[in-house]
Amino acid sequence: MKVVVLCSGGMDSVTALHWARREHDVTAVLSFDYGAKHNHREIPWAAAQAKNLGLRHEVVVLDFVNRLFASDLLKSGGEIPEGHYAAENMKQTVVPFRNAIMLSIACGFAESAGAEGLVIAAHGGDHAIYPDCREDFMQAMGEAMRLGTYAGVRLLRPFIALNKAQIAAEGVRLGVDFAQTWSCYKGGEIHCGKCGTCVERREAFAVAGLKDPTVYEATPPLPAGPTP
């Protein structure tokens, strides 16, 4: 199947890109610059991954999101919270309806590029704080994409039942160099080691029993996840 892959430059989406390259015919790789504090750090890795695989890479600029939406993930928002990824305060980093907006644009691009599928790296660990990463949303969005295109574009979500540690293991199996990916929401020179995505990244490698190639500013003890 000809597919377009959504790739931010993070470890999940880069792994999804390598998975798609093995399982499908990748027509293009698509990234979004929507004003997140870390976009300037992660998108270059998405571009580099696409180049290394000989694939077309496009960046869609959504500057209205930073101007009009409320989220601490955005440059217009407050400080990035620290702690466990699934903690209540991490909801401050949710960008309202982000995936729906990006998937709508990506779907139109996919059909225009002659693709029949769109790959997104949404995974089980996202469900705690992101409503638009949950499987019921993905099913509804996938149905809208299928019904709203002549090509019947399919939404492929190969990692929806996996956690971050399992994705890390899959990436190693696929030959992903995780040193060439970016997670930290703060967007500094190196990963901070303390924000939700850094904690999640560190935890994933630890749980999977894999060496973490990431350079962090600090590596305090990993915080416990919230009680269910």
C-alpha positions as CSV (number, residue, x, y, z in Angstrom):
1,M,0.0,0.0,0.0
2,K,1.2,3.5,-0.8
3,V,1.3,5.5,2.5
4,V,2.2,8.8,4.0
5,V,3.8,8.8,7.4
6,L,3.3,11.4,10.1
7,C,6.7,11.9,11.6
8,S,7.6,14.5,14.3
9,G,11.1,13.3,14.8
10,G,10.3,11.6,18.1
11,M,11.1,8.0,18.9
12,D,7.6,6.8,18.3
13,S,7.1,8.4,14.9
14,V,10.6,7.6,13.7
15,T,10.0,3.9,14.6
16,A,6.7,4.1,12.7
17,L,8.5,5.5,9.7
18,H,10.9,2.6,9.7
19,W,8.0,0.1,10.2
20,A,6.1,1.7,7.3
21,R,9.2,1.6,5.1
22,R,9.4,-2.2,5.7
23,E,5.7,-3.0,5.4
24,H,4.5,-0.5,2.7
25,D,5.5,1.9,-0.1
26,V,6.1,5.3,1.6
27,T,5.1,8.1,-0.7
28,A,6.1,10.9,1.6
29,V,6.9,11.9,5.2
30,L,4.9,14.7,6.8
31,S,5.8,16.9,9.8
32,F,3.9,19.8,11.4
33,D,5.4,23.0,12.8
34,Y,2.6,24.3,15.0
35,G,4.6,26.5,17.4
36,A,5.5,23.9,20.0
37,K,8.6,24.7,22.1
38,H,10.4,21.7,20.8
39,N,9.4,21.8,17.1
40,H,12.8,23.3,16.1
41,R,14.6,20.4,17.8
42,E,12.5,17.5,16.6
43,I,11.6,18.4,13.0
44,P,15.3,18.4,11.7
45,W,15.5,14.8,12.9
46,A,12.4,13.9,10.9
47,A,13.9,15.5,7.9
48,A,17.2,13.6,8.4
49,Q,15.4,10.3,8.8
50,A,13.5,10.9,5.6
51,K,16.6,11.9,3.8
52,N,18.5,8.8,5.0
53,L,15.7,6.6,3.7
54,G,15.5,8.5,0.4
55,L,12.0,9.8,1.0
56,R,10.2,13.0,0.3
57,H,9.7,15.2,3.4
58,E,7.3,18.0,3.8
59,V,6.7,20.4,6.7
60,V,3.3,22.0,7.2
61,V,3.4,25.3,9.1
62,L,0.3,25.8,11.3
63,D,1.2,29.1,13.0
64,F,-2.4,29.8,13.9
65,V,-2.2,27.1,16.6
66,N,0.4,29.0,18.6
67,R,-1.6,32.2,18.3
68,L,-5.1,30.9,19.1
69,F,-4.8,27.7,21.2
70,A,-4.1,27.3,24.9
71,S,-1.4,24.8,25.8
72,D,1.9,25.0,27.8
73,L,3.4,22.9,25.0
74,L,3.3,26.0,22.8
75,K,5.7,28.9,22.7
76,S,2.8,31.1,23.7
77,G,2.1,29.0,26.8
78,G,3.6,28.6,30.3
79,E,6.4,26.5,31.6
80,I,6.6,22.8,30.7
81,P,5.6,20.8,33.8
82,E,7.9,18.1,35.2
83,G,7.0,14.7,36.5
84,H,5.5,11.4,35.2
85,Y,4.1,11.6,31.7
86,A,0.7,10.3,32.8
87,A,0.4,12.7,35.8
88,E,-2.5,15.1,36.0
89,N,-0.3,18.2,35.5
90,M,0.8,16.9,32.1
91,K,-2.6,17.8,30.7
92,Q,-1.2,21.3,30.6
93,T,0.8,20.1,27.5
94,V,-2.3,18.9,25.6
95,V,-2.9,21.0,22.4
96,P,-6.7,20.9,21.9
97,F,-7.8,18.6,19.0
98,R,-4.3,18.7,17.6
99,N,-4.4,15.2,16.0
100,A,-7.7,15.9,14.4
101,I,-6.4,19.0,12.7
102,M,-3.2,17.3,11.6
103,L,-4.9,14.2,10.4
104,S,-7.4,16.2,8.3
105,I,-4.6,18.0,6.5
106,A,-2.5,14.9,6.2
107,C,-5.5,13.0,4.7
108,G,-5.9,15.6,2.0
109,F,-2.2,15.5,1.3
110,A,-2.2,11.7,1.2
111,E,-4.9,11.6,-1.4
112,S,-3.2,14.3,-3.4
113,A,0.0,12.4,-3.3
114,G,-1.6,9.2,-4.5
115,A,-1.5,7.4,-1.2
116,E,-4.1,5.0,0.2
117,G,-3.0,5.0,3.8
118,L,-1.8,7.4,6.5
119,V,0.5,6.1,9.3
120,I,0.4,7.6,12.8
121,A,2.4,6.5,15.8
122,A,-0.3,6.9,18.5
123,H,0.3,4.4,21.2
124,G,-1.1,3.0,24.4
125,G,0.8,5.3,26.7
126,D,-0.7,8.4,25.1
127,H,-4.2,7.5,26.2
128,A,-4.0,8.8,29.7
129,I,-3.8,12.4,28.8
130,Y,-4.5,12.8,25.1
131,P,-8.2,12.3,24.1
132,D,-7.3,12.5,20.4
133,C,-4.8,9.6,20.7
134,R,-7.4,7.1,22.1
135,E,-8.6,4.3,19.9
136,D,-12.2,5.3,19.9
137,F,-11.2,8.7,18.5
138,M,-8.8,7.0,16.0
139,Q,-11.6,4.7,14.8
140,A,-13.9,7.6,14.3
141,M,-11.3,9.7,12.5
142,G,-10.3,6.8,10.4
143,E,-13.9,6.3,9.3
144,A,-14.2,10.0,8.4
145,M,-11.1,9.8,6.3
146,R,-12.3,6.7,4.5
147,L,-15.7,8.2,3.8
148,G,-14.4,11.6,2.9
149,T,-11.9,10.6,0.2
150,Y,-12.3,9.0,-3.2
151,A,-9.3,6.9,-2.4
152,G,-10.9,5.7,0.9
153,V,-7.7,6.7,2.7
154,R,-7.0,4.3,5.6
155,L,-5.7,5.4,9.0
156,L,-3.0,3.0,10.0
157,R,-2.0,2.9,13.7
158,P,0.5,0.0,14.2
159,F,1.4,1.0,17.7
160,I,-2.1,1.7,19.2
161,A,-1.9,-1.4,21.5
162,L,1.8,-1.0,22.4
163,N,3.4,1.0,25.2
164,K,6.6,3.1,24.9
165,A,8.9,0.3,26.0
166,Q,7.5,-2.0,23.4
167,I,8.0,0.7,20.7
168,A,11.6,1.1,21.8
169,A,12.1,-2.6,21.4
170,E,10.5,-2.6,18.0
171,G,12.7,0.3,17.0
172,V,15.8,-1.6,17.9
173,R,14.5,-4.6,15.9
174,L,14.1,-2.2,12.9
175,G,17.5,-0.7,13.3
176,V,16.4,2.7,14.5
177,D,19.2,4.9,16.0
178,F,17.3,6.5,18.8
179,A,20.2,9.0,19.3
180,Q,18.8,10.6,16.2
181,T,15.4,11.3,17.6
182,W,14.0,14.0,19.9
183,S,11.5,13.9,22.8
184,C,12.1,16.7,25.3
185,Y,9.2,19.2,25.4
186,K,11.4,22.0,26.7
187,G,13.4,22.2,23.4
188,G,16.7,23.0,24.9
189,E,20.2,22.1,23.6
190,I,19.9,18.6,25.1
191,H,17.1,16.6,26.7
192,C,16.3,18.0,30.2
193,G,15.6,14.5,31.7
194,K,12.8,15.8,33.9
195,C,9.8,16.8,31.8
196,G,7.0,14.3,31.0
197,T,8.4,13.2,27.7
198,C,11.9,12.8,29.0
199,V,10.7,10.7,31.9
200,E,8.6,8.6,29.5
201,R,11.7,8.2,27.2
202,R,14.0,7.2,30.1
203,E,11.4,4.8,31.5
204,A,10.8,3.2,28.1
205,F,14.5,2.2,27.7
206,A,14.7,1.0,31.3
207,V,11.6,-1.1,31.1
208,A,12.7,-2.6,27.8
209,G,16.1,-3.4,29.2
210,L,17.8,-1.3,26.4
211,K,20.7,1.1,26.6
212,D,19.5,4.7,26.4
213,P,21.7,6.7,23.9
214,T,20.2,10.0,25.0
215,V,22.3,12.8,26.6
216,Y,20.3,14.4,29.5
217,E,20.9,17.5,31.6
218,A,19.8,15.5,34.6
219,T,18.8,12.0,35.4
220,P,17.1,12.1,38.9
221,P,15.2,9.0,40.0
222,L,12.2,8.3,37.8
223,P,9.0,9.4,39.4
224,A,6.3,6.8,40.1
225,G,3.3,6.9,37.8
226,P,0.0,8.0,39.1
227,T,-2.2,5.5,41.0
228,P,-4.9,4.2,38.7
